Amino acid sequence: MKSLFQQAGFALATLSALPAAAQSPIAVNPAVIGLPGQSAPAGDDLIEIRGAAGKRVVPASFMRQRPLPVSRFRVLGSSMASGVSNVTFHMLVRAPAEYDAIQLVMSATSNDSTNAVKFTVAAPDAVGDSVNPTVGGSAVTPTTVTWGTTSPRNPRNPGGGAATVLQSGFSGTAPNTIEGVTYSDIIPLASVARTDQPGVPPLLMVREFAAANAPISTQLNNLKVGFANPGQALLPDAMCGYISGDVASTASGVAAPLVGAQGFCPGVEVIYYLRGQRIYTIASAGDSLDQGFCGSTAVNCSPGTIGGMTRSLAAQMTAAGNPTGFAAWHMAGQVSGNFNERALNGLMLGDCAVGVTHLFFKPWSVNEGSGTSTIAGDLRRADHILDWAYKCGITPILVYPRAGEGMGTAPNVQAVAYIDAAKARGVPTFDGRAIVGAGGSITTNTIRPEYLSLASDGSVVDTVHLNGAGQAALAALAYAQRAAFNLP
């Protein structure tokens, strides 16, 4: 089956060689656009791409119709690591649907600098040993990801189609920060039907190597599994680890990644250009409570914690026959000025967060403490996110703070009042307070005992972050309310 982009006239094989002059969209006012199966009203913009096969044009509205022919995946919010050298980070992920091309997005959530980083990708047809990609039992050489020649959405274009990229850190200080973001070229890479699990969505392997200071994803204790049993489910959609040395381009013979003290995923987000299918993608912006962090010594974290309740919601939708992507825009330890700035950048840059249809976010984080010095700016930023989301055709969902998030403090009360007012205006909201609060209270700051993180001896190790059962309960509530969020 041809992809929707091929049906619209794109020749994906030429996308990686587009000249710089072709990188800016142009606006015209056609009455009808003469593309197979595509038309647009007068006043619609055209996105024009020039390649070896000649000029290709597609209406901008084609990229706005919901669900989308593009999806995203990032298991965790990325960070910049210091002191990590000569290491390849390896990730095997389950894509939400069949794809014809991919694009990587790097972002910096700290102000550390990094050396030049290179990425490779491959599309295996089976999990196999989780490390060495194969198709039909034969080794597949990973494809090098290039940066800087084809993406009109890249405000920091390194140019030249280089195989390495230098990702800058963010600028400013919390809560007023601007995240560094870099888009790769669009890489033609066709997914392959699964031979180990027919009918299950396809796989993508991503490797990232840096001589020093590699951008990696935040470590979660419950992510440090996945390679011990190569045949197991993909948690449900990712396995991650690291390997000493540069094996980014190695086709076979790569040793199993280590997961012990550094159970990390590459600090990169994947944009999938889908094959003949439109799907929804849920993004989530927040702190460790939303990210799904669980007590470091807890034994009741999984399932349901990695990526928080929004990732579990996407998994439930996929299991129900509605393939759904997930983009983690949250980051442990950050204040709302950080993670909501990331969400705002995601909306303003990258062609209105191409590939995202829904955004769960909260206007305030308990990480800011009980003072009120930042709350006015937090709520103003939330206004901007709502404004941009609606402009981009993305459904925003405001998330109420729940037990463990400073309930009753002055900024918490203001945040709740802000969400109440938005709800009265018709903005979708998600309210898990009665699910999480002890005794079903929506005002208590005490979490239900059954949702606390416990050590092996049954002692409580964390009174703020939910265990796997708590995140799963929130996801079940969100799934039951999905119609209110314009989800199928």
C-alpha positions in Angstrom: 0.0 0.0 0.0 1.3 3.5 -0.8 1.6 5.9 2.0 -0.6 8.9 2.2 2.4 11.0 1.3 3.1 8.9 -1.8 -0.6 9.1 -2.8 -0.3 12.9 -2.5 2.7 13.0 -4.8 5.7 12.7 -2.5 8.6 10.6 -3.6 10.1 9.7 -0.3 13.4 8.5 -1.8 14.2 12.1 -2.8 13.4 13.7 0.5 16.9 13.3 1.9 18.5 15.3 -0.9 16.4 18.4 -1.0 18.3 21.7 -1.7 18.2 24.4 1.0 16.1 26.6 -1.3 13.3 24.1 -1.1 13.0 24.2 2.7 10.5 27.0 3.2 6.7 26.5 2.7 5.0 28.8 0.2 1.5 30.2 0.4 -0.9 30.5 -2.6 -4.6 30.8 -3.0 -5.9 27.9 -5.1 -9.5 27.1 -5.6 -8.8 23.4 -5.9 -5.5 21.5 -5.6 -5.1 18.9 -8.3 -3.7 16.0 -6.3 -5.2 12.5 -6.3 -7.9 12.4 -3.6 -6.9 15.7 -2.2 -8.5 19.1 -2.5 -8.5 22.3 -0.4 -10.6 25.4 -0.2 -9.5 28.8 -1.5 -7.0 30.4 0.8 -5.4 27.1 1.9 -1.6 27.1 2.0 0.5 24.8 -0.1 3.6 23.1 1.2 5.9 22.8 -1.7 8.9 20.4 -1.9 11.3 20.3 -4.8 13.3 17.1 -5.5 14.8 15.1 -8.2 11.3 13.9 -9.4 10.2 17.5 -9.8 8.0 19.8 -7.7 5.6 18.2 -5.2 2.8 20.1 -3.6 0.4 19.2 -0.8 -2.2 21.3 0.9 -1.2 22.4 4.5 -4.7 21.3 5.6 -3.7 17.7 4.7 -1.4 17.8 7.7 -4.2 19.2 9.9 -6.9 16.7 9.3 -7.6 14.6 12.4 -6.5 11.9 12.9 -3.1 12.5 11.3 -0.9 10.6 8.7 2.0 11.4 11.0 2.7 10.2 14.6 5.3 10.6 17.3 6.9 8.5 20.0 9.2 9.3 22.9 9.2 7.1 25.9 10.7 9.7 28.3 11.6 13.4 28.4 15.2 13.8 27.3 18.1 15.3 29.3 21.7 16.1 28.7 24.1 13.8 30.5 27.4 14.9 31.8 30.4 12.6 32.0 28.9 9.9 29.9 31.6 9.0 27.3 32.2 6.5 24.5 28.8 4.9 24.9 26.1 3.8 22.4 22.6 4.1 23.7 20.3 1.5 22.1 16.5 1.4 21.9 14.1 -1.0 20.3 10.6 0.5 20.0 7.3 -0.7 18.7 5.9 1.9 16.3 2.2 2.8 16.6 1.6 1.8 12.9 3.3 0.9 9.7 5.6 3.7 8.4 7.5 4.8 5.3 9.9 7.3 6.7 11.0 8.7 10.1 12.5 11.9 11.5 14.3 12.4 14.8 13.9 15.3 17.1 16.6 16.1 19.7 15.9 18.5 22.5 17.8 19.8 25.5 16.2 20.1 28.9 19.3 21.2 30.8 22.0 23.7 29.9 24.8 21.2 29.6 26.6 21.1 26.3 27.2 18.0 24.3 29.7 16.7 21.7 28.7 15.9 18.2 26.2 13.0 18.3 25.3 10.5 15.6 22.2 8.3 15.2 21.4 5.3 13.2 18.1 3.5 12.7 16.8 0.2 11.3 13.5 -1.5 10.7 13.7 -5.2 11.9 10.9 -7.7 11.3 11.3 -9.4 14.7 12.5 -8.7 18.2 15.1 -11.4 17.9 17.9 -10.8 20.5 16.6 -7.2 20.9 20.0 -5.8 19.8 21.0 -7.0 16.3 18.4 -6.0 13.7 17.4 -8.7 11.1 14.9 -9.1 8.3 14.1 -12.6 7.2 16.8 -13.9 9.5 19.6 -11.8 7.8 21.4 -8.9 9.4 20.4 -5.4 8.5 23.0 -2.6 8.4 21.6 0.4 10.3 20.8 3.6 8.2 22.7 6.7 9.2 20.5 9.7 10.2 21.5 13.0 8.6 20.8 16.5 9.8 20.1 19.7 8.1 18.9 19.4 4.5 15.3 18.6 4.3 13.3 19.8 7.3 11.5 23.2 6.8 10.6 23.0 10.5 14.1 23.2 11.8 15.0 26.6 13.2 18.5 25.5 14.1 19.5 23.8 10.9 23.1 22.6 11.0 23.2 22.3 7.3 25.0 20.0 4.9 23.2 16.8 5.7 25.8 15.9 8.2 25.9 12.5 10.0 26.6 14.2 13.3 24.8 17.0 15.1 25.7 19.3 17.9 22.7 19.8 20.2 22.8 23.0 22.2 21.4 23.2 25.7 18.5 25.4 26.7 19.0 29.1 27.4 17.8 31.2 30.3 17.0 30.1 33.9 14.0 28.4 35.3 11.1 29.1 35.1 11.9 31.1 32.0 13.8 28.8 29.7 13.9 28.2 26.0 14.6 24.6 25.0 17.2 23.7 22.3 15.5 21.7 19.6 16.9 20.2 16.4 15.1 18.2 13.7 16.8 15.6 11.5 16.2 15.1 7.9 13.3 12.9 6.9 14.9 9.5 6.5 13.2 7.1 4.0 12.9 3.9 6.1 10.0 1.4 5.5 8.7 -0.6 8.3 8.6 -4.4 7.8 5.7 -6.7 8.8 6.4 -8.6 12.0 7.4 -12.2 11.5 7.6 -13.0 15.2 4.1 -11.5 16.1 2.0 -11.2 12.9 -0.5 -8.4 13.1 1.4 -6.5 15.9 2.7 -3.0 15.0 6.2 -2.9 13.5 9.5 -2.2 15.1 12.1 0.5 14.9 15.7 0.4 16.3 17.4 3.6 17.3 21.1 3.9 18.3 22.9 7.0 19.5 26.6 7.5 20.0 28.6 10.3 21.4 32.2 10.5 22.4 31.1 12.5 25.4 28.1 14.1 27.0 25.4 12.1 25.1 21.8 13.4 25.2 19.9 10.6 26.9 16.6 10.1 28.5 16.0 10.4 32.2 16.7 7.2 34.2 13.8 5.6 35.9 14.5 2.6 38.1 11.7 0.6 36.5 13.1 1.1 33.1 16.2 -0.9 33.9 14.6 -4.1 32.5 13.9 -5.3 29.0 16.9 -7.1 27.6 17.1 -9.9 30.1 14.4 -11.8 28.2 14.6 -10.8 24.6 11.3 -12.4 23.7 9.2 -10.5 26.2 6.7 -7.8 25.4 8.1 -4.3 24.8 7.2 -2.8 28.1 4.8 -2.5 26.2 6.6 -0.6 23.5 10.3 0.0 24.3 13.5 -1.7 25.4 16.5 0.5 26.2 20.1 0.1 27.4 23.6 1.2 26.7 26.7 -0.4 25.1 30.3 0.6 25.5 32.0 1.9 22.4 30.7 3.0 19.1 28.4 0.3 17.6 25.9 2.6 16.1 26.5 1.3 12.6 27.3 -2.3 13.4 25.0 -4.8 11.8 25.6 -7.9 13.8 27.5 -9.3 16.7 26.6 -6.5 19.1 26.6 -7.6 22.7 23.5 -7.2 24.8 23.1 -3.7 26.2 23.8 -3.1 29.9 20.8 -1.9 31.9 22.0 -1.9 35.5 22.9 1.5 36.7 22.2 3.3 33.4 18.8 2.0 32.1 18.5 4.8 29.6 16.8 5.4 26.3 18.4 7.7 23.6 17.3 11.3 24.2 15.4 11.6 21.0 11.8 11.7 19.8 10.7 9.8 16.7 8.3 11.2 14.1 6.7 8.5 12.0 5.4 9.2 8.5 2.7 6.5 8.3 1.7 4.2 5.5 -1.9 4.5 4.5 -3.2 5.2 8.0 -4.2 8.1 10.2 -3.9 7.9 13.9 -4.0 10.0 17.1 -0.9 10.9 19.2 -1.1 12.0 22.8 1.6 14.3 24.2 2.0 15.0 27.9 3.8 17.8 29.6 4.6 17.7 33.3 7.0 16.7 36.0 8.0 13.4 37.6 4.4 12.8 38.8 3.2 12.8 35.2 6.3 11.1 33.8 5.6 8.1 36.0 8.5 8.2 38.4 8.2 5.7 41.2 10.2 5.3 44.4 13.8 4.3 43.6 13.6 1.3 46.0 9.9 0.5 45.3 8.9 -3.0 44.1 5.3 -2.1 42.9 6.1 0.3 40.2 5.3 -1.6 37.0 3.2 -1.9 35.0 1.8 1.5 34.2 4.5 3.9 35.5 6.9 4.5 32.7 5.5 7.4 30.8 2.7 7.9 33.3 -1.0 7.5 32.8 -1.0 9.2 29.3 1.3 6.5 27.9 -1.0 3.9 29.5 -3.9 5.6 27.8 -2.3 5.4 24.4 -1.5 1.7 25.0 -5.2 1.0 25.9 -6.4 2.8 22.8 -3.9 0.8 20.7 -5.0 -2.5 22.2 -8.6 -1.6 21.5 -7.9 -1.3 17.8 -7.2 2.5 17.6 -3.4 2.8 17.1 -2.2 5.8 19.2 1.2 7.4 19.5 2.7 8.9 22.6 5.1 11.8 23.1 6.7 12.4 26.5 7.2 16.1 26.9 7.6 15.8 30.7 10.7 15.8 32.8 11.4 14.7 36.4 12.3 17.5 38.8 11.3 20.4 36.6 9.0 23.3 37.4 6.1 24.2 35.2 8.1 27.0 33.6 10.4 24.3 32.2 8.0 21.6 31.0 5.3 24.0 29.8 7.9 26.0 27.9 8.8 22.7 26.2 5.1 22.2 25.3 4.8 25.7 24.0 8.0 25.3 21.9 6.6 22.1 20.6 3.5 23.9 19.5 5.2 27.0 18.0 8.1 25.1 16.4 7.9 22.0 14.3 4.9 23.0 12.1 2.5 23.1 15.1 3.9 19.9 16.7 3.4 17.9 13.6 2.2 14.4 14.6 0.5 15.5 17.8 -3.3 15.6 18.2 -3.8 15.9 21.9 -1.9 17.5 24.8 -2.4 16.8 28.5 -0.7 19.4 30.6 -1.0 21.2 34.0 -0.5 24.9 34.7 1.5 24.5 37.9 4.0 22.1 39.5 4.5 21.3 43.2 8.2 21.6 42.4 7.8 25.3 42.6 7.0 25.1 46.3 4.2 26.9 48.3 5.1 30.4 47.3 3.2 32.5 44.8 6.1 34.3 43.0 5.7 32.3 39.8 2.1 31.4 39.6 1.0 34.5 37.6 3.6 33.6 34.9 2.6 29.9 35.0 -1.0 30.7 34.3 -0.1 33.2 31.6 2.0 30.5 29.9 -0.9 28.1 30.2 -3.1 30.7 28.4 -0.5 30.7 25.6 -0.5 26.9 25.4 -4.2 26.8 25.1 -4.2 29.5 22.4 -1.5 27.8 20.3 -3.1 24.3 20.7 -6.4 25.5 19.3 -4.6 27.4 16.5 -2.8 24.2 15.6 -5.9 22.0 15.7 -4.6 20.1 18.8 -7.0 19.2 21.6 -5.6 20.6 24.9 -6.6 18.8 28.2 -5.9 20.6 31.4 -4.9 18.3 34.3 -6.1 19.0 37.8 -3.4 18.7 40.5 -4.1 15.7 42.8 -3.0 14.4 46.2 0.7 14.7 46.6 0.8 18.0 44.6 0.6 20.5 47.3 -3.1 20.5 47.7 -4.4 23.5 49.7 -1.3 25.7 49.2 -1.8 29.1 47.8 -0.5 28.4 44.2 -2.3 25.1 44.1 -5.6 26.9 44.9 -5.0 29.4 42.2 -4.1 26.6 39.7 -7.3 24.7 40.5 -9.4 27.9 40.1 -7.7 28.5 36.8 -8.7 25.0 35.6 -12.2 25.4 36.9 -12.6 28.6 34.9 -11.3 27.0 31.8 -13.6 24.1 32.2 -16.6 26.5 32.5 -15.5 27.9 29.1 -15.5 24.4 27.5 -11.8 23.5 27.7 -11.4 19.8 28.2 -10.1 18.8 31.6 -8.9 15.7 33.4 -9.7 15.3 37.1 -8.1 12.4 38.9 -8.3 13.9 42.4 -11.0 11.5 43.7 -9.2 8.5 42.3 -5.9 9.4 44.0 -7.0 11.1 47.2 -7.4 9.1 50.3 -11.0 8.4 51.0 -11.9 9.8 47.6 -11.3 13.4 48.7 -10.5 16.0 46.1 -8.8 18.3 48.5 -6.6 16.0 50.6 -2.9 15.9 50.0 -2.7 12.3 51.1 -2.6 9.5 48.5 -4.7 6.3 48.9 -2.6 3.6 50.7 -3.0 1.2 47.8 -1.3 3.6 45.4 1.8 4.3 47.5 5.2 3.0 46.5 6.4 0.2 48.7 9.7 -1.5 49.4 10.0 -5.3 49.5 9.3 -5.3 53.3 6.1 -3.4 52.7 7.3 -0.1 54.1 6.3 3.1 52.3 9.2 4.6 50.3 7.4 7.5 48.5 4.4 9.4 49.6 4.2 11.6 46.4 4.6 9.5 43.3 2.0 6.9 42.4 2.8 3.2 42.0 1.8 1.2 38.9 -1.7 0.6 40.2 -2.3 4.3 40.7 -1.1 5.3 37.3 -3.2 2.5 35.8 -6.3 3.7 37.7 -5.8 7.2 36.2 -5.3 5.8 32.7 -8.5 3.7 33.1 -10.4 6.9 34.1 -9.0 8.8 31.1 -9.9 5.9 28.8 -13.5 5.9 30.1 -13.7 9.7 29.5 -11.9 9.6 26.1 -15.0 10.8 24.2 -14.8 14.1 26.1 -11.3 14.5 24.7 -12.3 13.9 21.1 -10.7 10.4 21.1 -12.4 7.3 19.6 
